[in-house]
Amino acid sequence: MSKVKKRIRPTKEQAQELNRRLDAVVEAGHTSNLYCDCDVCQALAEQAKLMGYRTDVTIKRPSDKWDRRKREYERRRQNDAVKMASLAGQGLTSAEIGGKMHRSKSYINKLAKEFEITLATKKRGRKLCH
């Protein structure tokens, strides 16, 4: 078996330097950018590799797989909204629409709120005993 390299606990100075680099990245506004190759982000990546948090210094570019999945998700939501609007026009409730479309009731309600579709509701209350 290959021997696993044990990560050494960083010194206080190394931890402070990592925190300074993290603060610099936050000040630059690159917190939501995973694949930034600016000097500030590269310095943070090098410090993380030095401390043993990362195995590779270079920041790789993402594949287009996630963009494709996001587009497919949006297209499916739009198709679901069109189907839901036609079923809501027939006077069905969210539970009935969810049953016909094989989707959950909460997903139907969330789509209805986003696309501003009015859904029918069942009348609640006591029945008259006449």
Secondary structure, 3 states (H helix, E strand, C coil): CCCCCCCCCCCHHHHHHHHHHHHHHHHHCCCCCCCCCCHHHHHHHHHHHHHCCCCCCCCCCCCCHHHHHHHHHHHHHHHHHHHHHHHHHCCCCHHHHHHHHCCCHHHHHHHHHHHCCCCCCCCCCCCCCC
